[in-house]
Amino acid sequence: MSFLSKSAIGLGNGTFVLDEVRVFPPKEDEVLIQMKAAALCHTDMDSMSWGKPIIMGHEGAGIVHQTGNLVEDLKPGDRVVLNWATPCKSCEPCQRGHEHICSTNSPVVVGKNGYSPGHARLNGSQWKQKPIERSFNLGTLSEYVLVRRTALTKISVDRLSFSSASILSCGVMTGFGSVVNIAKVKAGSTVTVLGTGGVGLNVIQGAKISKASKIIGVDVNENRLEMALNFGATDVVLADPSDSGLLVAAERVKVLNGGAGTDYAFECTAMPELGAAPLAMIRNAGMAVQVSGIEQEISIDMNLFEWDKVYINPLYGGCNPDRDFPKMMDLYDSGDLLLDEMVTNTYPLEELETAFDDMLLGKNAKGVITF
């Protein structure tokens, strides 16, 4: 039996509408999820401009409603968190432990050639019953979603709410994983975080959990810098929007760090013009991590690489769902990873535009749509 699901549909021209989508039963290794919460980030706004209709949303948590006949370890009623980098477990990257860049399923790595669940159709008469894609093979801004089993992790902590679980899907995983899995920040080291929005705050949390001795948050928004202090930053720098490449801010970081750059710097602004900025923040032989997924062409002054600096551009914090999601839930349960505090506001789906406006104004650490 198919389901009608109210969904946020990006039209491809920078706008969206709320309309019904008909979602069909799961096949084989697929699972039908009744969504309970979907976290928001700037990528969701970007998806409105991808040149085609798409069910928006790529972060979320919900309840198993129905399973395909090959799914044996999940049952209706199980609480789950979704992740968009669904590994196949058998390709070369997966076998090497790089499940986040699966060469079979990843919508980022293989694009249209990867897996895309096709059992959903736009239901309104204006759409003529056309099939529709889901953002990152999830489309979490919908009452029901159909995903592969490998996109799901059971929620193992009873007190973890759907809203707090939903932010694990991308923002928390990307920030925390960039510190723990990619940079492997060492205890006693020093860290700079450029951009203290949802992802940057979780870089700060990852650095704190890794026992970094100094964590410096840099942002142009005073409200976000206050959040940074609440989530573990030891120092903050209010940057000037006119500071090209954040070179003036870099000098202030060095003053705070005793005259030298920090051991690590993480770029979390998603602004192409700041793609090289973390290189200005680190010491010789330090590591710059480009967390926010800048894909545009940028120019870099090679003097910023002097000397022996490393620049890395990871995807999704090196996510391995079976390893990382249980770890983050355990850290939440122990009180080390703050999730409830990060959900600043929740909204019904009908207030999605307001939620986007609040995100752009920097009001929220994370805003969440609840169903």
C-alpha positions in Angstrom: 0.0 0.0 0.0 1.4 3.4 -0.9 1.3 6.5 1.4 0.6 10.1 0.7 3.3 12.2 2.3 3.3 16.0 2.7 6.7 17.1 1.5 8.8 20.2 0.9 9.6 20.2 -2.8 12.4 22.4 -4.2 11.4 23.5 -7.6 14.9 24.1 -9.0 14.5 27.8 -9.4 15.3 28.9 -5.9 11.8 28.4 -4.5 9.8 25.5 -2.8 6.3 24.4 -2.3 4.6 22.0 0.1 2.7 19.3 -1.8 1.8 15.6 -1.5 4.1 12.9 -2.7 3.0 9.3 -3.1 5.5 6.9 -1.5 5.4 3.3 -2.4 6.3 0.2 -0.2 10.0 -0.8 0.3 11.7 -3.3 -1.9 14.3 -5.9 -0.7 16.8 -3.9 1.4 14.8 -0.7 1.6 13.0 0.7 4.7 10.0 3.1 4.9 10.5 5.6 7.6 7.8 7.8 9.3 9.8 11.0 9.9 9.7 12.7 13.3 12.3 15.4 12.9 14.5 16.9 10.1 17.4 19.2 10.9 18.2 22.1 8.6 21.4 23.4 7.0 22.4 25.7 4.1 22.5 22.7 1.8 18.8 22.4 2.1 18.4 25.9 0.8 20.8 25.2 -2.0 18.7 22.3 -3.1 16.0 24.6 -4.2 18.3 25.8 -7.0 19.5 22.5 -8.4 17.5 22.9 -11.6 14.9 20.1 -11.0 12.1 19.2 -8.6 13.5 17.5 -5.5 12.2 16.4 -2.1 14.3 18.5 0.2 16.2 17.6 3.4 19.1 15.3 4.2 19.2 15.2 8.0 16.6 13.4 10.1 15.3 10.9 12.6 12.1 8.8 12.7 10.4 5.5 13.2 10.6 2.4 11.1 7.1 1.9 9.5 7.8 -1.0 7.1 10.8 -3.0 5.9 11.7 -4.8 2.7 12.0 -8.6 2.8 15.8 -8.7 3.1 15.9 -6.4 6.2 16.1 -8.6 9.3 17.6 -6.4 12.0 15.0 -3.6 12.0 11.3 -3.8 12.8 8.3 -1.5 12.7 8.5 0.9 15.7 12.3 1.0 15.9 13.7 4.5 16.4 16.4 5.4 13.9 18.6 8.3 12.7 19.3 8.7 9.0 22.6 9.3 7.3 23.0 10.4 3.7 26.3 8.6 2.9 24.9 5.2 2.5 27.7 2.6 2.1 27.4 -0.5 -0.1 30.0 -2.2 2.1 31.6 -4.0 -0.9 33.2 -1.4 -3.2 37.0 -0.6 -2.9 36.5 2.6 -0.8 34.1 0.8 1.6 36.5 -2.1 1.9 39.3 0.3 2.7 37.2 1.9 5.5 36.1 5.0 3.5 32.4 4.3 3.6 31.6 8.0 3.3 33.0 8.0 -0.3 31.3 4.8 -1.4 31.8 4.5 -5.2 28.5 2.8 -5.6 25.9 4.7 -3.6 27.3 8.1 -2.7 25.2 10.9 -4.3 28.2 13.2 -3.9 30.9 10.9 -5.3 29.0 9.2 -8.1 26.1 11.6 -8.6 23.3 10.4 -10.9 25.1 7.1 -11.5 24.6 6.1 -7.8 21.6 4.5 -6.2 18.5 6.5 -6.0 15.2 5.1 -4.6 12.6 5.7 -7.2 9.4 4.6 -5.5 8.0 8.1 -5.0 5.8 10.2 -7.3 4.6 13.7 -7.1 0.9 13.3 -6.4 -0.7 16.7 -7.3 -2.5 17.1 -10.6 0.0 19.8 -11.7 2.8 17.3 -11.5 1.2 14.6 -13.7 2.3 11.8 -11.4 6.0 12.3 -12.2 8.7 10.4 -10.3 10.8 12.7 -8.1 14.3 12.5 -6.7 15.2 13.0 -3.0 17.9 15.2 -1.7 21.0 13.0 -1.1 18.7 9.9 -1.5 16.8 10.8 1.7 14.5 13.8 1.3 13.8 14.1 5.0 11.5 17.1 4.7 8.7 14.7 4.1 6.3 12.8 6.4 7.5 9.5 5.0 10.8 8.6 3.3 12.1 5.5 1.6 15.8 4.6 2.1 18.2 1.8 2.0 18.9 -0.1 5.2 22.5 1.2 5.3 21.2 4.7 5.6 19.8 3.9 9.1 21.3 3.5 12.6 19.2 2.5 15.6 18.8 5.2 18.3 20.5 3.4 21.3 19.8 6.0 24.0 16.2 6.2 25.2 16.4 9.8 26.4 17.7 11.0 23.0 14.8 12.9 21.4 14.1 12.8 17.7 15.0 16.4 17.3 18.4 16.0 18.9 19.0 12.7 17.1 18.2 14.4 13.7 21.2 16.8 13.9 23.6 13.9 14.1 22.8 13.1 10.5 25.1 15.7 8.9 26.0 18.8 11.0 27.2 17.0 14.1 28.8 14.1 12.1 30.6 16.5 9.7 32.0 18.7 12.5 32.8 16.1 15.1 34.2 13.6 12.5 36.4 16.2 10.9 38.2 16.6 14.2 38.2 13.0 15.4 38.4 10.9 12.2 40.2 13.2 9.8 42.5 15.6 11.7 42.8 13.3 14.7 43.3 16.3 16.9 45.7 15.4 19.8 45.3 16.2 23.4 47.0 19.4 24.4 47.0 20.8 20.9 45.5 24.1 19.7 42.6 24.6 17.3 41.0 27.5 15.4 37.5 27.2 14.0 36.5 29.6 11.2 32.7 29.9 11.3 30.8 28.9 14.4 27.4 27.9 12.9 26.0 24.4 13.2 29.1 22.6 11.8 31.6 24.8 13.4 30.1 24.3 16.9 30.5 20.6 16.4 34.1 21.1 15.4 34.5 22.9 18.7 32.8 20.1 20.5 35.0 17.5 18.8 38.1 19.5 19.8 36.9 19.8 23.4 36.3 16.0 23.6 39.7 15.5 22.1 41.1 17.6 25.0 42.6 20.4 22.9 44.1 23.0 25.2 43.0 26.1 23.3 40.0 26.4 20.9 39.6 29.7 19.2 36.3 30.5 17.4 36.3 33.1 14.6 33.1 34.6 13.2 31.5 37.9 12.1 28.4 37.2 14.2 28.6 38.0 17.9 25.6 35.7 18.7 27.4 32.8 17.1 30.6 33.6 19.1 28.6 33.5 22.3 27.3 30.0 21.3 30.9 29.0 20.6 31.9 29.8 24.2 28.9 27.8 25.4 30.0 24.8 23.4 33.6 24.7 24.4 35.6 27.5 22.8 38.3 29.0 25.1 38.6 32.2 23.1 36.8 34.0 20.3 37.7 36.5 17.6 35.0 38.8 16.1 36.1 39.2 12.5 35.4 42.1 10.2 33.4 41.2 7.1 35.8 43.4 5.1 38.9 41.4 6.3 40.0 39.8 3.1 41.1 36.2 3.6 40.7 36.8 7.4 44.4 37.9 7.5 43.7 40.4 10.2 41.8 37.8 12.2 44.7 35.4 11.8 47.1 37.9 13.5 44.6 38.1 16.4 44.6 34.3 16.6 48.3 34.3 16.8 48.3 36.8 19.6 45.8 34.6 21.6 48.1 31.6 20.9 51.3 33.2 22.2 52.5 34.5 18.8 52.2 31.4 16.6 49.4 29.9 14.6 47.4 27.0 16.1 48.1 23.4 15.3 44.9 22.9 13.4 42.4 25.2 11.7 39.0 24.2 10.4 37.1 26.2 7.8 33.3 26.0 8.4 32.0 29.1 6.6 31.1 27.6 3.2 32.4 30.9 1.6 34.7 30.2 -1.3 36.7 33.4 -0.7 37.7 31.9 2.7 38.8 28.6 1.4 42.5 29.4 2.0 41.9 31.2 5.3 42.7 28.3 7.6 46.2 28.2 6.1 46.8 31.7 7.5 45.8 30.5 11.0 48.1 27.6 11.5 51.8 27.2 12.5 54.5 25.7 10.3 53.6 21.9 9.8 50.1 22.6 11.0 46.9 21.2 9.4 44.2 23.2 7.7 40.9 21.3 7.2 38.3 22.6 4.7 35.1 21.2 6.4 32.3 23.1 4.6 32.5 21.5 1.2 33.6 24.4 -1.0 33.6 23.2 -4.6 34.2 26.4 -6.5 37.5 27.4 -8.1 39.6 29.5 -5.7 43.1 31.1 -5.8 45.6 30.4 -3.1 48.8 32.4 -2.3 51.3 29.6 -2.0 53.2 31.7 0.7 50.4 30.6 3.0 51.7 27.0 2.8 55.1 27.9 4.2 56.3 25.7 5.7 55.2 22.0 5.7 51.6 22.8 6.2 48.9 20.2 5.2 45.6 21.1 3.6 42.8 18.5 3.5 39.3 18.6 2.0 37.3 15.7 3.7 33.8 14.7 3.1 31.2 14.2 5.9 33.8 13.9 8.6 34.9 10.5 7.3 31.6 9.0 8.4 31.4 5.3 9.1 27.8 4.9 10.4 28.3 1.7 12.3 31.3 3.2 14.2 30.4 6.9 14.5 26.7 7.2 15.2 26.8 4.8 18.3 30.0 6.6 19.5 28.3 10.0 19.3 25.2 8.7 21.0 27.3 7.3 23.8 29.1 10.7 24.2 25.7 12.3 24.4 24.6 9.9 27.1 27.7 10.6 29.1 27.1 14.4 28.9 30.2 15.0 26.8 28.5 15.8 23.5 25.8 18.5 23.7 22.8 17.9 21.4 19.7 19.1 23.2 21.4 22.5 23.7 22.1 22.7 20.0 18.5 22.5 18.9 17.7 26.2 19.3 14.2 26.1 17.7 11.8 23.7 16.3 9.2 24.4 13.6 6.3 22.6 11.9 6.8 21.9 8.2 4.4 24.7 7.4 6.9 27.2 8.9 9.9 26.0 6.8 10.4 29.5 5.3 10.6 31.0 8.8 13.1 28.4 9.8 15.3 29.2 6.8 15.1 32.9 7.6 16.2 32.3 11.2 19.1 30.1 9.9 20.3 32.9 7.6 20.1 35.4 10.4 22.3 33.2 12.6 19.6 32.9 15.3 19.9 29.1 15.6 22.7 26.7 16.4 20.4 24.2 14.6 16.8 24.6 13.6 14.7 21.5 13.3 11.4 20.7 11.5 9.2 18.4 13.6 6.4 16.2 12.3 
